[in-house]
Every structure is written in structure tokens, then in C-alpha cells.
Amino acid sequence: MKQKSLFVAQSGGPTSVINSTLAGIIAEAGRQLQVGRVYGLLHGLEGALRGEVVDLSNLRGEELDKLRHTPAAVLGGSRYALTDEDILKVVKFLKDNDCHYFLFIGGNGTMETCLRLQDVCRQKNIAIEVVGVPKTVDNDLEVTDHAPGYGSAARYVALSVRDQVLDLQAMQRFEQVRIIETMGRMVGWLAAASFLAMSPTTTINPLFIPEVPVDEEDFIAHIEKVYKKQGYVLAVIGEGVRNKKGEPMGNKPFAGMNDTGCHIVRTGAAEYLAQLVNERLGVRARAQILGMNQRSFAACVSPVDEEEAYRVGRAAVRLAVEGGGGQMVTLVRKGEKSDTGSTSLEQVAGIEKKVPLNYYDQVNKRVTQEFVEWLAPLVGEIEPVLWSGDLRTAGISASAVCGRGSCLGRS
């Protein structure tokens, strides 16, 4: 049997577990008799256009295990907008380098590119099986129950917001409102994850997601109501929240993100809403962006997410070897666990999966229990905060701590 070369690339932004998927691909390729060498393109398909390729075939044992647990994307991500001419050049490069299997790890934009590549291969009768391998912290890929990378990012968001609540409780006499903005572009999956570590009996934390337009009057009224009830407000928003006209709030495209073919990343929503609170309610409000740690923070990797990412990589190799080009690997939920499956690229290419409205309580601005039950298995166990009481009502008085009189001056 003549062995055939397998090429792999990573695209879009990194995640905490995308290298686990790459490790799974390399490991499974080593088990398949049909696969000879495994090559990695650097920075997505830019690697094919520039001839930047690395041989991954000899990664084994301890090195592969280290790769599996390394965050970010060792092959390099890419947001390069490919022209039709570029696609033809990539196909020619792969053909000239004896590629028979091409695996592309990425989100819905990457799946659209996979479909374009596979269509050209079929039109030109070139025997290359193109398989899409899912990853995205935004969790906006259709068909698959969830995407590798999301569980770990969701864990980071949940833990960060949990501890920010305590921080704001401590500082409520200095600042009364904090608006935390998460990643997610035009979907609210990551913002919604903030509720996983919340205690609904002790804190009220409103959530605003891009799927439901935000009325400014309603927003201010809700913030005011919560503030009057508990003395501070920690609100979470998705970066793509829109007003009633459908316009992104803040409306500031990230520098250099107006290129055709790239997702537009917007900033400024939290700043805009914090300023609105300052002006309308006369309380001190602060905007906080969770930042890039959401997607590549190794200390918050979900064990379930990492294991699924690895299995998705292995499944992608098997799908390619079995002639499954033109498909994307999926995760199919079975109870609290997931199996791998597949779907045609046409079903996912360039399509954005929104948060279902049955996962969001529009009146109370919070997620539903149905969402919590769906998400919880993906992020792993989250321990509650160590202290949730109130010293003023815990039966501890000043005299009990200090004895009679003042504590001042005592050693």
C-alpha cells in the first residue's frame, strides 16, 4: 500500500486546547497505514502560499504529550482573507507536494474555506480529502453540540466573574457598577457562561447577550433596580451587543479588521454602557474587558474540553482516510458525554450559531436552568467561593474579637 501525505493547519484565533486537537491528529496519523508523512502549514493557508511547512511526523511520546497540553496554536493562527486565486494556488501547492489528506482546524470561516478547497479539488479531479476540524471559543459553529475550545474559555469566564463579584462587593463604596465584556463577536455563548459560578441566592448579576437587542432605557432601569436592592451591580455583556436599531453598541471596529472576508471584531460596548450608567444614574461605573486570556489560559483548561479536542483530532484523520472529504467532525451529546460524528461542510460553512432563546430569560436578564445543565458538563467542576457569609450577621461581634474596649493599640 502506497502511503499518502497528510497536511494540517490551524486557523483563526488560538484556544487553550487547539494543540490537543493537533496532537490527536498526529497520533492517529501514526496509527493509520495509509498515512505516510504529516506536515504542518504555518499560519493557516498562508503557509501554503509562502511555502512555510514543518514536518510533524516524528513527534511521539513525551513531545506529543507536551504539545497536547500547550495552549495557543503552535502552527500559528491566521485571519488572512483568501481570494479565489489564492485558493487555486493552495490547491496547486497541496497537489504538487503529494497531499492526499488536508485537515483544517478552525471555526465557521475556516469551514467555508474548507468547502472552497474541496469544491476546487473536485472540479479539477484532484484526489485530496479536505476535512474540517472544529474549534472556537465563541461556540458559534452549527450542527456540532459544542466546539472544542469553548468549554475551557467558558470555565475561565465563569471563574473570573465569580471572583469579580467578590471584588466588587469589597469595593462598592468606591465603585457601584462594573460592566464586564466577554468575547464572542455576535453571539453570547461566552457571556452566558458567567452564570455557571454565580450564587443566585446572594447576588444578582444581569446578563445582556447579542441575540437580544438592548433597549437603553430598559438597561438603565434594570441596573438601577439591582443597585437599589443590593448596593452594587456586576453586569456581563457579550462584545457584540446591539441596540434596538440592530447597531453594535460602542460601534468601534478593532484596528485593521475591515478587510474583506474577516470577521469584524468590535470593542467599546462596555465603555459605552458604563458611561451611560455614570451619566444617567450618577453612580460610579467601570468597564472591564476580560481580554485575550479567555481563549488561551492553560490554568483554566477544562479536562472534558481537552479530552474532546484530542478525540476530535483523531476522528478527523479517520474520516479523511475513509474518504470523508467535504465534511466536518462534530460532537454529538449523549447525556453528559459526547461522541464524535460528522456533517457536510455546507451545513456549517460561514453560518453563525446563536444562543437559543430558551437558554435566556429576557425578563430577568439571566440564563435559564436548561442552559446551566447543558453547559456544566463541559467546563468541569467549579468550586464555590470559600466564604459566602456576612460578618455582621455571623454571630461575631467586635467585643468577641477584641475583648472589652477598643482593639487599637493592642498587640
C-alpha positions in Angstrom: 0.0 0.0 0.0 1.4 3.4 -1.0 1.4 5.8 1.9 -0.1 9.2 1.4 0.9 12.6 2.9 -1.4 14.4 5.4 -1.2 18.2 5.8 -2.8 20.1 8.7 -3.2 23.8 9.5 -4.6 25.9 12.4 -6.7 29.0 11.6 -8.4 31.9 13.3 -7.6 32.7 16.9 -6.0 30.2 19.3 -7.7 28.3 22.1 -6.4 26.5 25.2 -6.9 23.1 23.6 -6.3 23.6 19.8 -2.9 22.0 20.2 -4.6 19.0 21.8 -6.5 18.5 18.5 -3.2 18.8 16.6 -1.7 16.2 18.9 -4.7 13.9 18.3 -4.2 14.3 14.5 -0.5 13.4 14.7 -1.1 10.5 17.0 -3.9 9.0 14.9 -2.0 9.5 11.6 0.8 7.4 13.1 -1.7 4.6 13.5 -3.1 4.7 10.0 -1.2 2.6 7.4 -2.5 4.8 4.6 -0.8 7.9 6.1 2.9 8.5 5.5 4.3 11.9 6.5 2.4 14.5 8.4 3.2 18.1 7.5 2.0 21.3 9.2 1.4 24.6 7.4 2.4 27.7 9.3 -0.2 30.4 10.0 -3.1 28.7 8.2 -3.1 28.7 4.4 -0.5 31.4 4.4 1.9 28.5 4.9 0.9 27.1 1.5 1.1 30.5 -0.2 4.6 31.1 1.3 5.9 27.6 1.3 6.2 27.6 5.1 5.9 23.9 6.1 7.2 21.8 9.0 7.4 18.0 9.2 5.5 16.8 12.2 5.9 13.1 11.5 8.5 12.3 14.2 6.6 13.8 17.1 6.0 11.0 19.5 5.7 10.1 23.2 6.6 12.8 25.6 6.8 15.5 23.0 3.4 14.8 21.7 2.0 14.8 25.3 3.6 18.2 25.9 2.1 19.5 22.7 -1.3 18.2 23.8 -1.2 20.3 27.0 0.2 23.5 25.5 -2.2 26.5 25.0 -2.4 28.7 21.9 -1.6 27.5 18.4 1.9 26.1 17.8 1.5 26.2 14.0 0.2 29.8 14.2 -3.2 31.2 13.6 -4.3 33.3 10.7 -7.0 35.7 9.6 -5.8 36.2 6.1 -8.7 36.7 3.6 -8.2 34.3 0.7 -9.1 35.3 -2.8 -10.3 32.8 -5.4 -6.8 33.0 -6.9 -5.3 32.2 -3.5 -7.5 29.1 -3.3 -6.2 27.8 -6.6 -2.6 28.4 -5.5 -3.2 26.5 -2.3 -4.7 23.5 -4.1 -1.8 23.5 -6.6 0.7 23.6 -3.7 -1.0 20.7 -1.9 -1.2 18.7 -5.2 2.5 19.4 -6.1 3.5 18.2 -2.6 1.6 14.9 -2.9 -1.0 15.8 -0.3 -3.9 13.4 -0.2 -5.5 14.4 3.1 -5.9 18.0 4.3 -7.2 18.8 7.8 -8.0 22.4 8.7 -8.7 23.3 12.3 -10.9 26.3 12.8 -14.3 28.0 13.1 -17.1 28.7 10.7 -14.9 30.9 8.5 -12.4 28.1 8.2 -15.1 25.7 7.3 -16.2 28.0 4.5 -12.6 27.9 3.2 -12.6 24.1 3.5 -15.6 24.0 1.3 -14.0 26.2 -1.3 -10.9 24.0 -1.3 -12.9 20.8 -1.6 -15.0 22.2 -4.4 -11.9 23.2 -6.4 -10.4 19.7 -5.9 -13.5 18.0 -7.2 -13.8 20.4 -10.1 -10.2 19.6 -11.2 -10.5 15.9 -10.3 -7.7 16.2 -7.7 -7.7 13.5 -5.1 -7.4 15.5 -1.9 -9.8 14.8 1.0 -10.5 18.1 2.8 -11.8 17.7 6.4 -12.9 20.5 8.7 -11.9 20.1 12.4 -13.9 22.3 14.7 -12.5 24.8 17.2 -13.8 28.1 18.5 -14.1 29.7 21.9 -17.2 31.6 20.6 -19.1 28.3 20.2 -20.8 29.6 17.1 -20.4 26.5 14.8 -23.6 25.0 13.7 -24.6 21.2 13.9 -22.0 20.3 16.5 -23.4 20.3 20.0 -20.4 22.5 21.0 -17.0 23.3 19.8 -13.6 22.3 21.3 -12.1 25.4 23.0 -15.4 26.7 24.3 -15.5 24.6 27.5 -12.2 26.0 28.7 -13.0 29.6 27.7 -16.3 29.3 29.4 -14.6 28.0 32.6 -12.3 31.0 32.5 -15.2 33.4 32.2 -17.2 31.7 35.0 -14.3 31.7 37.4 -13.2 35.3 36.6 -16.7 36.7 37.0 -17.3 34.7 40.2 -14.2 36.4 41.8 -15.0 39.8 40.3 -18.3 39.7 42.2 -16.4 39.4 45.5 -14.0 42.2 44.4 -16.9 44.5 43.6 -18.6 43.6 46.9 -15.5 44.8 48.7 -15.2 48.0 46.7 -18.8 49.0 46.4 -18.2 52.3 48.3 -15.7 53.3 45.6 -17.5 51.9 42.5 -21.0 50.7 42.4 -21.4 49.2 38.9 -19.0 47.1 36.9 -19.7 46.0 33.3 -17.7 43.0 32.2 -17.4 42.5 28.4 -16.6 39.0 27.1 -15.5 37.7 23.7 -17.9 36.1 21.3 -18.4 38.5 18.4 -22.2 38.5 17.6 -23.1 35.6 19.8 -23.5 35.3 23.6 -22.2 31.8 24.5 -19.2 33.1 26.5 -21.1 35.9 28.2 -23.8 33.4 29.3 -21.1 31.1 30.8 -20.5 33.7 33.5 -23.6 32.5 35.3 -22.2 29.0 35.9 -20.3 30.1 39.1 -22.9 32.5 40.4 -25.0 32.1 43.5 -28.5 33.2 42.6 -29.4 33.5 46.3 -26.7 36.0 47.2 -26.0 38.1 44.1 -28.0 39.5 41.2 -25.8 39.8 38.0 -27.7 40.9 34.9 -26.6 39.4 31.5 -27.0 41.0 28.1 -26.3 39.0 25.0 -26.1 40.0 21.3 -29.0 37.7 20.4 -31.4 40.1 22.2 -31.3 43.8 21.3 -30.7 46.0 24.3 -33.1 49.0 24.9 -31.0 51.6 26.7 -34.0 52.7 28.9 -34.6 49.1 29.9 -30.9 48.6 30.5 -30.7 51.7 32.8 -33.9 50.7 34.6 -32.6 47.2 35.3 -29.2 48.4 36.6 -31.0 50.9 38.9 -33.3 48.2 40.2 -30.5 45.8 41.1 -28.3 48.6 42.5 -31.1 49.7 44.9 -31.6 46.1 46.0 -28.0 45.0 46.7 -25.9 48.2 46.6 -23.8 47.2 43.6 -24.2 45.7 40.2 -21.9 43.4 38.2 -23.3 43.1 34.7 -21.9 40.9 31.9 -22.3 41.6 28.3 -21.2 40.0 25.1 -18.9 42.2 23.0 -21.4 42.2 20.1 -24.5 43.5 22.0 -26.8 45.6 19.8 -29.3 48.4 20.4 -32.9 48.3 19.3 -31.9 49.5 15.8 -29.6 46.5 15.4 -26.5 48.6 15.7 -23.5 47.3 17.7 -23.1 49.3 20.9 -19.8 51.2 21.0 -19.5 50.5 17.3 -15.7 50.6 17.1 -14.2 48.1 14.7 -10.9 46.8 16.0 -8.0 48.3 14.2 -7.2 46.6 10.9 -10.4 44.4 11.0 -12.2 45.9 8.0 -10.5 43.5 5.5 -13.0 41.7 3.2 -13.5 38.1 4.4 -12.5 38.7 8.0 -14.9 38.7 11.0 -15.4 42.2 12.3 -14.2 42.4 15.9 -15.8 45.3 17.8 -14.8 47.0 21.0 -16.3 49.7 23.1 -19.6 48.3 24.3 -18.7 48.1 28.0 -17.2 51.6 27.9 -20.3 53.0 26.2 -22.7 51.4 28.7 -20.5 52.3 31.7 -20.6 55.9 30.6 -24.3 55.7 30.2 -24.7 54.5 33.7 -22.4 57.3 35.0 -24.5 59.9 33.3 -28.0 58.6 33.9 -27.7 57.2 37.5 -24.9 59.3 39.0 -23.1 56.3 40.3 -19.5 55.3 39.5 -19.4 52.6 36.8 -16.3 50.9 35.4 -15.9 48.9 32.2 -13.8 45.8 32.3 -12.7 43.7 29.3 -11.8 40.1 30.2 -9.2 40.2 27.4 -7.3 37.5 25.5 -6.8 35.2 28.5 -10.3 34.0 27.8 -9.1 31.9 24.9 -5.6 30.6 25.8 -5.4 30.3 29.6 -3.8 27.0 30.4 -4.6 27.1 34.2 -8.4 27.1 33.4 -8.4 24.2 30.9 -11.5 22.1 31.2 -10.4 18.4 31.3 -13.5 17.5 29.3 -12.7 20.1 26.7 -9.1 18.9 26.4 -10.1 15.3 26.0 -12.7 16.1 23.4 -10.3 18.3 21.4 -7.9 15.3 21.3 -10.6 12.9 20.2 -11.9 15.3 17.5 -8.4 15.4 16.0 -8.2 11.6 15.9 -11.7 11.3 14.4 -10.7 13.8 11.7 -7.9 11.6 10.5 -10.1 8.5 10.4 -12.8 10.5 8.5 -10.2 11.6 5.9 -8.7 8.1 5.4 -12.2 6.7 4.9 -12.9 9.2 2.1 -14.9 11.6 4.1 -13.7 14.8 2.4 -16.1 17.7 2.3 -17.2 17.1 5.9 -16.5 18.5 9.4 -16.1 16.4 12.5 -18.9 17.1 15.1 -19.5 16.4 18.8 -22.8 14.6 19.5 -24.1 14.9 23.1 -25.2 11.7 24.8 -26.2 12.6 28.3 -23.2 14.3 30.0 -20.7 12.9 27.5 -20.2 13.4 23.7 -19.3 11.1 20.8 -17.8 12.3 17.6 -19.8 12.4 14.4 -19.7 14.4 11.1 -21.7 16.8 9.0 -21.3 18.2 5.5 -19.3 21.4 5.2 -22.3 23.0 3.5 -24.2 22.8 6.8 -21.6 24.8 8.8 -19.6 27.0 6.3 -19.9 30.6 7.3 -23.0 30.0 9.4 -23.2 31.5 12.9 -25.0 29.6 15.7 -26.9 31.8 18.1 -27.7 31.2 21.7 -31.3 29.7 21.7 -33.8 31.9 23.4 -34.9 29.1 25.6 -31.4 29.4 27.2 -32.0 33.1 28.1 -34.6 34.7 30.5 -35.2 38.1 28.8 -37.2 39.5 31.7 -34.7 38.8 34.5 -31.6 39.1 32.3 -30.1 35.8 33.2 -29.6 32.3 31.8 -32.1 29.5 32.3 -31.5 26.3 34.3 -31.7 24.5 31.0 -28.6 26.3 29.8 -26.7 25.6 33.1 -27.5 21.9 32.8 -26.2 21.9 29.2 -23.0 23.8 30.0 -22.0 22.3 33.3 -20.6 19.0 32.0 -18.3 20.9 29.5 -16.4 23.0 32.0 -15.6 20.6 34.8 -16.3 21.1 38.5 -16.2 24.7 39.7 -15.8 25.0 43.5 -17.8 27.6 45.3 -16.1 30.6 46.9 -14.7 29.9 50.4 -16.8 32.5 52.2 -20.3 33.5 51.4 -21.5 34.8 54.7 -21.8 38.2 56.2 -19.6 39.1 59.2 -22.2 41.4 60.5 -24.7 38.6 60.8 -22.4 35.7 61.5 -22.6 36.0 65.3 -19.1 37.6 65.5 -19.2 40.9 67.4 -16.4 43.4 67.9 -16.3 42.5 71.6 -16.0 38.8 70.8 -13.0 39.5 68.7 -11.2 42.2 70.7 -12.5 41.9 74.2 -13.8 44.9 76.1 -12.9 48.2 74.8 -11.0 49.2 71.7 -8.7 46.9 69.7 -6.5 49.9 69.0 -3.0 49.8 70.5 -3.2 46.1 71.5 -0.5 43.7 70.4 
